[in-house]
Amino acid sequence: MVVLSKIYTKTGDSGETALGNGSRVAKHSQRVEAYGTVDEVNATVGMARLHSTDPMDAQLAAIQNDLFDLGADLCRPDMDKDSDAEYPPLRMTEAQVERLEAEIDAMNAELTPLRSFILPGGSALAAHLHLSRTVARRAERLSVELGSIEAINPAGTKYLNRLSDWFFVASRIANNNGNDDVLWVPGANR
């Protein structure tokens, strides 16, 4: 169990932070950028939940927990040394990705196919889910970049890719099953 009795430590005042294995890196390192952006996604989900009801609220709560798992995964380098660790590091799993895929398929079955791109907006929940989608895409890009220079768990990047799709489909559900989607009209303001 995590116990946080003191919130500030002053150990980051020089511009470094500790990773999950105890090593210290610059706060602007690619790894910190990646898991920091995952934390941003989580915060946007918290905002979306202000407007959600079950069953979507329960799904969003599960996603928030997964995002903490992903942050823990990303903040722990040295995947090849997992078996030597004092305690097993938390890693994302394919089962978490598969759960998102099943939820996407179930939500998408309720929707008519799109004949146009849609603009972020509509209901408050849909707008927040679109924001979550774009931040998840940024987190995915940063994770892919991190993976090009250091070993990372591929299930984490796959999760982020599916998560942005989940947010897109969920935004359509939040817009009266797509009936209130705001459609893009190419060249409308020329």
Backbone bond lengths (Angstrom), bond angles and torsions (degrees), N, CA, C in turn:
res aa  C-N    CA-C-N  psi(-1)  N-CA   C-N-CA  omega(-1)  CA-C   N-CA-C  phi
1 M - - - 1.452 - - 1.516 109.19 -
2 V 1.304 116.57 143.40 1.455 122.63 178.09 1.519 108.71 -84.70
3 V 1.332 116.04 133.32 1.458 121.66 175.73 1.522 107.18 -122.97
4 L 1.320 116.50 118.65 1.462 121.53 179.05 1.520 108.50 -114.89
5 S 1.314 116.16 89.89 1.459 119.30 -178.85 1.522 111.73 -89.70
6 K 1.324 116.85 -25.52 1.461 121.39 178.33 1.523 107.63 -129.56
7 I 1.311 117.49 127.04 1.456 121.14 -173.73 1.523 112.04 -84.83
8 Y 1.286 118.79 -41.98 1.466 119.07 179.45 1.521 109.83 -100.25
9 T 1.337 114.49 142.02 1.467 119.83 -177.26 1.527 112.09 -118.78
10 K 1.313 117.06 -18.77 1.475 124.35 -176.96 1.526 112.70 70.09
11 T 1.347 117.98 1.03 1.461 119.92 -178.59 1.525 112.43 -75.50
12 G 1.323 117.33 -14.20 1.457 120.29 179.54 1.515 114.05 -99.96
13 D 1.316 116.68 6.47 1.470 120.32 -176.09 1.520 113.25 -63.75
14 S 1.319 118.04 -22.40 1.465 120.73 -178.92 1.525 112.49 -92.48
15 G 1.343 117.08 6.95 1.461 120.10 177.02 1.512 114.43 93.13
16 E 1.331 117.40 13.41 1.457 121.37 176.61 1.524 109.28 -118.88
17 T 1.336 114.97 160.18 1.459 120.69 176.72 1.518 108.92 -140.49
18 A 1.314 116.44 159.11 1.462 121.42 179.40 1.524 110.08 -90.80
19 L 1.312 115.74 138.26 1.460 121.84 173.47 1.524 109.25 -89.65
20 G 1.299 116.12 175.59 1.457 121.83 -176.22 1.515 114.29 -63.82
21 N 1.328 117.64 -20.03 1.464 120.52 178.54 1.529 111.64 -97.30
22 G 1.339 117.19 6.07 1.458 121.73 178.22 1.512 114.80 92.45
23 S 1.331 117.81 -13.69 1.465 119.03 178.51 1.529 109.52 -70.32
24 R 1.318 115.44 156.94 1.464 120.68 -178.26 1.515 109.34 -112.12
25 V 1.335 115.41 139.50 1.466 122.05 178.80 1.523 108.86 -138.29
26 A 1.329 114.92 163.76 1.460 120.23 175.68 1.521 109.59 -64.62
27 K 1.323 116.05 142.88 1.468 120.00 -179.82 1.522 112.54 -63.36
28 H 1.335 117.14 -16.54 1.465 120.00 178.01 1.531 112.03 -97.44
29 S 1.323 118.23 12.14 1.462 120.62 179.46 1.528 110.03 -64.45
30 Q 1.300 115.54 156.68 1.465 120.67 -178.77 1.527 111.48 -60.54
31 R 1.324 117.14 -36.51 1.460 120.72 179.88 1.528 110.43 -65.40
32 V 1.323 117.29 -44.22 1.466 120.77 179.87 1.528 109.88 -67.58
33 E 1.329 117.46 -37.33 1.467 120.77 175.71 1.527 110.29 -59.79
34 A 1.319 116.85 -42.58 1.472 120.78 -177.71 1.520 110.83 -66.24
35 Y 1.330 118.01 -53.57 1.474 117.17 -176.60 1.515 112.02 -74.64
36 G 1.336 117.57 -24.15 1.466 119.77 173.77 1.520 111.50 -66.43
37 T 1.321 116.35 -36.70 1.462 119.89 178.71 1.521 111.00 -73.15
38 V 1.318 117.58 -32.17 1.472 120.49 172.53 1.527 108.99 -60.87
39 D 1.324 117.02 -39.67 1.464 120.79 176.51 1.526 110.84 -62.91
40 E 1.332 117.10 -38.29 1.474 120.51 175.90 1.522 111.17 -61.72
41 V 1.328 116.80 -42.61 1.470 119.94 177.06 1.528 108.97 -56.63
42 N 1.320 115.88 -45.48 1.455 120.79 -178.00 1.531 110.61 -60.10
43 A 1.331 116.71 -40.67 1.467 119.83 178.63 1.522 111.33 -64.82
44 T 1.324 117.51 -37.91 1.468 119.26 178.36 1.524 110.77 -67.82
45 V 1.317 117.00 -33.69 1.469 120.14 176.53 1.525 109.45 -65.22
46 G 1.327 116.93 -39.24 1.463 120.11 176.44 1.516 111.40 -58.86
47 M 1.324 116.97 -38.78 1.471 120.76 177.05 1.532 110.81 -67.51
48 A 1.319 116.57 -41.36 1.469 119.85 179.01 1.527 110.68 -61.68
49 R 1.327 115.77 -37.59 1.466 119.39 -177.41 1.524 112.91 -64.77
50 L 1.329 117.83 -18.45 1.460 120.14 175.19 1.528 111.06 -62.43
51 H 1.338 116.42 -20.78 1.470 121.62 -175.65 1.527 112.61 -114.20
52 S 1.329 118.24 2.35 1.465 119.78 -173.14 1.529 111.71 -101.43
53 T 1.309 114.03 158.04 1.467 122.13 173.85 1.526 107.04 -129.94
54 D 1.327 116.31 166.18 1.466 118.96 178.32 1.518 109.75 -68.68
55 P 1.300 119.11 147.12 1.459 126.75 9.79 1.525 114.79 -85.11
56 M 1.347 117.99 -12.50 1.455 119.10 -176.43 1.526 111.63 -63.78
57 D 1.325 118.29 -35.36 1.456 119.66 -179.10 1.529 110.55 -62.86
58 A 1.309 117.88 -39.68 1.463 120.81 177.71 1.527 110.95 -65.48
59 Q 1.322 116.50 -37.98 1.465 120.05 177.41 1.528 110.33 -66.31
60 L 1.325 116.69 -41.12 1.465 120.26 178.26 1.531 111.01 -65.32
61 A 1.323 117.47 -36.49 1.472 120.65 176.70 1.528 109.89 -62.91
62 A 1.317 117.47 -41.91 1.470 120.94 177.86 1.528 110.43 -63.69
63 I 1.332 116.31 -39.77 1.466 120.52 178.11 1.530 109.96 -63.27
64 Q 1.329 117.45 -42.08 1.462 119.11 178.64 1.525 110.74 -59.77
65 N 1.312 117.54 -41.51 1.458 120.17 178.19 1.530 110.72 -64.48
66 D 1.343 116.21 -43.07 1.464 120.38 176.80 1.525 111.02 -58.83
67 L 1.329 117.08 -39.06 1.461 119.88 -178.54 1.525 111.42 -66.32
68 F 1.336 117.62 -33.22 1.468 119.10 173.07 1.524 109.70 -66.83
69 D 1.347 117.11 -40.28 1.467 120.39 175.24 1.529 110.25 -58.01
70 L 1.323 116.22 -44.58 1.461 120.68 -178.64 1.523 110.92 -64.83
71 G 1.331 117.21 -41.76 1.462 119.83 176.72 1.523 110.97 -60.30
72 A 1.330 116.69 -41.72 1.469 120.85 177.88 1.527 110.55 -63.80
73 D 1.314 116.63 -39.26 1.465 121.69 178.39 1.531 109.54 -63.14
74 L 1.322 116.53 -50.51 1.459 120.43 -176.60 1.529 113.44 -67.44
75 C 1.320 118.04 -28.54 1.465 119.07 -177.96 1.525 111.96 -83.44
76 R 1.322 117.05 0.69 1.469 121.11 -179.70 1.525 109.49 -113.40
77 P 1.340 118.33 95.09 1.471 120.22 179.07 1.533 111.28 -74.52
78 D 1.301 115.24 -174.81 1.466 122.76 176.12 1.522 112.00 65.84
79 M 1.331 115.84 54.24 1.467 119.66 179.91 1.522 112.19 -56.56
80 D 1.333 116.86 -31.54 1.456 119.59 -178.75 1.518 112.59 -71.46
81 K 1.326 118.07 -11.11 1.463 121.76 179.51 1.527 112.00 -105.28
82 D 1.336 117.81 12.89 1.466 121.10 -179.25 1.523 112.05 -55.42
83 S 1.331 117.15 -38.81 1.466 119.47 -177.02 1.529 112.16 -71.41
84 D 1.336 117.21 -19.79 1.463 121.01 179.11 1.523 112.69 -90.17
85 A 1.325 117.30 -5.83 1.463 120.84 -174.40 1.526 111.01 -68.43
86 E 1.331 115.05 149.95 1.461 121.20 178.29 1.524 110.95 -60.13
87 Y 1.310 116.22 -38.20 1.460 122.30 173.97 1.523 106.85 -136.27
88 P 1.323 117.64 147.93 1.475 119.30 -175.03 1.523 111.26 -65.97
89 P 1.335 116.98 127.08 1.467 119.97 177.41 1.528 110.79 -64.94
90 L 1.309 115.82 148.83 1.459 121.37 176.68 1.525 108.37 -77.21
91 R 1.300 117.14 124.45 1.467 122.46 179.63 1.525 109.03 -125.23
92 M 1.325 115.50 145.34 1.459 121.28 174.62 1.522 108.95 -66.11
93 T 1.335 116.16 153.04 1.458 120.78 -178.32 1.525 110.86 -124.91
94 E 1.310 114.42 160.84 1.466 120.32 175.57 1.529 111.19 -62.29
95 A 1.330 117.69 -29.62 1.469 120.90 179.71 1.529 110.93 -61.60
96 Q 1.333 117.15 -34.65 1.468 119.94 177.96 1.526 110.37 -67.99
97 V 1.312 116.71 -38.72 1.469 121.56 176.72 1.527 109.46 -65.27
98 E 1.317 116.44 -45.37 1.473 121.30 -178.56 1.526 111.64 -62.90
99 R 1.328 117.43 -35.35 1.474 120.05 177.24 1.529 109.78 -62.27
100 L 1.337 116.55 -44.74 1.467 119.45 177.70 1.522 110.85 -60.46
101 E 1.322 116.96 -43.68 1.461 120.18 -179.42 1.525 111.36 -60.41
102 A 1.328 116.91 -42.26 1.467 120.63 179.20 1.524 110.48 -64.49
103 E 1.316 117.34 -40.47 1.466 120.25 179.15 1.529 111.19 -68.41
104 I 1.327 117.21 -38.80 1.470 120.71 176.39 1.526 109.48 -60.64
105 D 1.323 117.07 -47.94 1.467 121.08 -178.68 1.525 111.03 -60.81
106 A 1.332 117.22 -41.64 1.471 120.50 -179.70 1.524 111.03 -65.95
107 M 1.339 117.45 -43.67 1.469 120.06 179.59 1.520 110.46 -67.32
108 N 1.330 116.32 -42.75 1.461 120.13 -175.89 1.521 112.10 -65.65
109 A 1.314 117.49 -26.79 1.470 121.27 178.54 1.522 111.66 -63.74
110 E 1.338 117.27 -21.73 1.465 122.35 179.93 1.529 112.92 -85.61
111 L 1.326 117.65 -7.79 1.466 122.09 -170.68 1.518 112.18 -107.76
112 T 1.323 115.25 147.44 1.462 119.54 170.69 1.523 107.76 -81.00
113 P 1.327 117.27 146.55 1.470 119.46 -179.62 1.531 111.23 -60.15
114 L 1.312 114.72 146.84 1.469 120.29 178.66 1.519 110.70 -75.92
115 R 1.308 116.20 143.58 1.459 122.49 174.56 1.525 110.32 -116.00
116 S 1.329 115.48 3.66 1.460 122.56 179.15 1.521 107.74 -155.00
117 F 1.320 117.06 158.00 1.457 119.43 169.53 1.517 107.60 -69.60
118 I 1.334 115.97 155.65 1.458 118.45 178.55 1.520 109.93 -114.18
119 L 1.308 114.83 151.75 1.450 121.69 177.93 1.524 109.03 -91.02
120 P 1.329 117.42 144.66 1.464 119.12 176.57 1.521 110.35 -61.23
121 G 1.301 116.79 127.10 1.457 119.97 179.32 1.509 111.57 149.39
122 G 1.303 113.94 -155.64 1.457 120.56 -174.52 1.505 107.78 97.36
123 S 1.328 117.66 -120.40 1.458 121.22 178.54 1.532 110.37 -75.67
124 A 1.319 116.23 164.42 1.468 120.57 177.51 1.525 110.39 -59.81
125 L 1.334 117.22 -43.17 1.459 120.02 179.43 1.524 110.63 -62.20
126 A 1.319 117.22 -45.28 1.465 120.40 -179.75 1.526 111.08 -60.82
127 A 1.326 117.00 -42.59 1.464 120.26 179.54 1.530 110.76 -61.76
128 H 1.318 117.29 -42.71 1.468 120.74 178.40 1.524 111.22 -66.26
129 L 1.322 117.18 -37.91 1.461 119.92 178.29 1.521 111.26 -66.73
130 H 1.323 117.59 -35.25 1.465 120.28 175.41 1.525 110.49 -65.40
131 L 1.324 117.63 -39.06 1.464 119.91 175.91 1.529 109.63 -62.69
132 S 1.320 116.97 -44.07 1.466 120.64 177.14 1.530 110.43 -58.87
133 R 1.323 116.73 -40.37 1.472 121.54 179.70 1.525 110.77 -60.29
134 T 1.332 117.02 -45.43 1.465 118.94 -176.00 1.530 111.50 -71.01
135 V 1.318 117.44 -35.66 1.465 119.70 177.78 1.530 109.77 -71.10
136 A 1.335 117.62 -35.70 1.465 120.36 175.58 1.526 110.50 -63.51
137 R 1.324 117.71 -38.11 1.470 120.47 176.93 1.527 110.56 -63.14
138 R 1.335 116.79 -40.22 1.469 119.88 177.87 1.519 110.05 -65.27
139 A 1.327 117.57 -42.99 1.466 121.09 177.29 1.528 110.67 -59.84
140 E 1.317 116.26 -39.27 1.463 120.23 177.98 1.529 110.51 -64.00
141 R 1.337 117.28 -45.60 1.466 119.94 179.36 1.523 110.95 -60.08
142 L 1.335 116.65 -42.52 1.464 120.11 179.97 1.523 111.34 -67.58
143 S 1.319 117.48 -36.14 1.472 120.74 177.46 1.524 111.12 -67.99
144 V 1.321 116.41 -40.16 1.469 120.04 176.70 1.531 109.50 -62.65
145 E 1.316 116.69 -43.35 1.462 120.25 177.84 1.532 110.52 -61.51
146 L 1.338 117.51 -44.62 1.457 120.81 177.28 1.522 110.17 -59.28
147 G 1.327 116.64 -42.71 1.459 121.06 -179.80 1.519 113.63 -64.52
148 S 1.328 117.01 -18.71 1.469 119.58 177.59 1.526 111.99 -80.64
149 I 1.338 117.20 -13.86 1.471 119.75 -179.40 1.530 113.57 -120.00
150 E 1.338 117.06 -18.55 1.465 121.94 179.09 1.522 108.51 -142.79
151 A 1.318 115.69 156.22 1.466 119.96 177.51 1.525 109.81 -73.12
152 I 1.331 115.78 130.28 1.463 121.48 174.41 1.524 108.07 -134.27
153 N 1.299 115.15 165.85 1.456 122.31 179.10 1.532 108.59 -74.53
154 P 1.327 119.27 116.72 1.470 120.00 -178.87 1.532 113.53 -63.44
155 A 1.324 117.89 -23.79 1.470 119.79 178.49 1.527 110.98 -64.31
156 G 1.323 117.98 -29.22 1.463 120.98 178.44 1.518 111.99 -66.96
157 T 1.315 116.35 -45.16 1.469 120.44 178.99 1.522 110.29 -66.39
158 K 1.320 116.68 -41.04 1.465 120.99 177.86 1.528 110.06 -61.64
159 Y 1.337 116.55 -40.95 1.471 120.79 178.31 1.525 110.20 -59.30
160 L 1.324 117.38 -45.84 1.468 120.33 -179.62 1.522 111.26 -62.56
161 N 1.327 116.60 -38.12 1.463 119.95 178.63 1.522 110.77 -63.46
162 R 1.324 117.70 -45.85 1.462 120.99 178.75 1.522 110.92 -68.67
163 L 1.338 116.32 -34.65 1.455 119.89 -177.79 1.524 111.59 -62.07
164 S 1.318 117.74 -41.59 1.466 118.75 178.79 1.522 110.45 -64.75
165 D 1.330 117.01 -36.31 1.472 119.92 174.46 1.529 110.56 -64.61
166 W 1.338 116.54 -40.97 1.462 121.21 178.29 1.522 109.74 -58.01
167 F 1.330 116.96 -47.26 1.465 120.79 -179.43 1.536 110.89 -61.57
168 F 1.329 116.90 -39.01 1.468 119.98 179.79 1.525 110.55 -62.42
169 V 1.325 116.45 -50.69 1.473 120.20 -178.35 1.529 109.98 -65.70
170 A 1.333 117.35 -40.34 1.466 120.66 179.31 1.520 111.04 -63.91
171 S 1.338 117.41 -34.02 1.476 119.64 177.87 1.525 110.48 -64.34
172 R 1.304 117.29 -35.38 1.460 120.33 177.24 1.526 110.67 -68.75
173 I 1.338 116.83 -40.26 1.468 120.06 175.07 1.526 109.24 -59.27
174 A 1.343 116.05 -42.90 1.468 121.00 -179.12 1.525 112.41 -66.97
175 N 1.321 116.71 -19.24 1.467 121.61 176.65 1.531 110.13 -98.21
176 N 1.341 114.57 53.00 1.462 119.85 175.54 1.525 110.86 56.07
177 N 1.341 114.90 50.99 1.470 121.89 -179.27 1.526 112.68 53.64
178 G 1.313 115.47 38.79 1.460 121.66 177.35 1.505 114.56 87.32
179 N 1.326 118.53 -11.58 1.462 121.06 -178.18 1.525 112.86 -67.30
180 D 1.329 117.07 -24.81 1.461 120.78 179.88 1.520 112.35 -109.13
181 D 1.340 117.71 18.53 1.455 120.23 175.13 1.527 109.20 -60.92
182 V 1.318 115.46 146.68 1.461 121.44 177.52 1.533 106.07 -95.50
183 L 1.320 115.96 110.75 1.463 120.74 -174.37 1.520 111.53 -83.98
184 W 1.324 114.66 141.90 1.456 121.59 173.76 1.529 108.39 -76.85
185 V 1.316 115.87 132.41 1.460 122.09 176.07 1.525 106.32 -113.82
186 P 1.332 117.65 100.83 1.463 120.62 -176.46 1.533 111.93 -55.69
187 G 1.324 115.43 129.54 1.464 121.06 176.33 1.510 114.20 69.16
188 A 1.302 120.42 16.34 1.470 122.96 -174.61 1.524 113.46 -60.48
189 N 1.301 117.93 -26.42 1.471 120.36 -174.69 1.513 113.45 -111.52
190 R 1.308 117.01 21.95 1.479 119.93 178.44 1.506 110.79 -70.05
